[in-house]
């Protein structure tokens, strides 16, 4: 059985079974590599390229209104159909 077969079978599992599979895999990796247990709320600090991307989408303008978003989506759809 190769990785692709395992992936295909995993995607056929229920949500609950996939979560259980994830837990089993993470625990096996922690055991194999003696990784420290991290809480779900602790996040490692971004490094490298990820560090440089922090704040890239921040703008000083207010968010667009619903009408503006709708117009942007129509414009984008029109460009894709050309």
Secondary structure by P-SEA (a helix, b strand, c coil): ccaaaaaaaaaaccaaaaaaaaaaaaaaaaaaaccccccccccccccccccccccccccccccccaaaaaaaaaaaaaaaac
